[in-house]
Amino acid sequence: MKDIDFALLTTHTQGGAIGNRPMSNSREVCYDGDAWFFAMEATLMIDDIATDPKASLSYRESPGFWAWRPFFLAMEGHRSLIGDKVARAQHCAKGLERWWPASIETPRLH
């Protein structure tokens, strides 16, 4: 999981439609069975998570230099919103400032 930068997060919207969003691992994660991503309050994704805790993540690793077959992974689980600043600090990776200049100090960041 660490070597795959982007995942596609799939959620169910309040109206029952399927929503997909690319999410970045930043290739700086230590995978322990939980995937952690950051998002802002007052977005459709946060509304989806609050409405329906089921989610799926899809990963695809690019073929290597020798054109090995790419690796695909799809998994399902439950998601939750964690607004705790200590938890954010534990799972923050370098490069978060690319999206949020104040990093984990960004107001309304989950």
N, C-alpha and C positions, 0 to 999 in steps of 0.2 A: 504494500500500500504506500509505503514511503516514497518509492520511486515513481509513482504515478501522480502527476501534478494535478490533473483535473478530474473531477467526478461530476456526473449528472445527477442532481438531486430531484427526485420526483415526489410531488405532493398531490393531495386532492384538495381542490378549491371548495369554498363554501357552497357553490352551486353543483358540485360533484364532478366538475371537469378535472382533467389532469394537467398539472403545471410542472414544467421542467426548467431547471436553472443550473448553469454550470457553476461549480464551486471549486475553489483551489485549496489543495493541501499545502502549497508552497514548497513541497518536497523537503520540509523541515520537521515532519511529524514522527513521533514514536508511536506506532500503532499498537494498541493494547486491546482491541476489540470494539472500541468506541471511536466514532468519527466526530470531530469537532469542527464546526464552521462558524463564521461570524456573519451577522446580518443586522440591519438597522430596524428599529421599531417602526411602526406605521408603514410597513411594506406588505404587499400581497403574500409574500412567502411567510412572514410572521403570522399573518391572519390564518393562512392555511395550517400552520403548525398548531396554532391555538384551537382550531376547529377539529382537526383530525390528526391524531398522533402517528398514524401509519405513514411510512416513507420507504422509498427505495433509493439506493445509490448504484450507479453503473460506472464502471471504470474500464478504460481501454489503455493498455500499454502499447506504445508504438513498436513495430518490429525493430530489432537491433541491427547493427552494422552488417551482419551476415544474412540479413533478411529472414531471421527466424519468424515463425508465426507470431502474430500479436497475441497478447494475453487479454482475455475479457473476464470481467467479474461483475455479477449483479447480486445485490443482497437486499434483503428487506429487514425492517425493524421499526422501532418506535423512536420518535424524536421528542425532545423537550426543549423548552426555552430556559436558558440559565443566564440571569442578569448579574450574577455575582462577580464582582471585580477580581476577587482572588482566583476564581476558576478561570476567568479570562486570562489572567496573567500566567497561569500554569500551562495554558494551551496556546499561547500567543507564539507565533513564529516570526522570524525576520521577514520583512517584506510586507507586513500588514499595513504599513504606512502608505503603500502604493494605493490602497483603496481608502484608508482613513488616516489622514496626516497626523492625528493625535493618538494613533494606535489604540491601546485599550482604554485610554482616557477619553475617547470619543463619547459624547453624551448619547444616550439611547442605543448604544451598541449592545447586542446580545451575542 
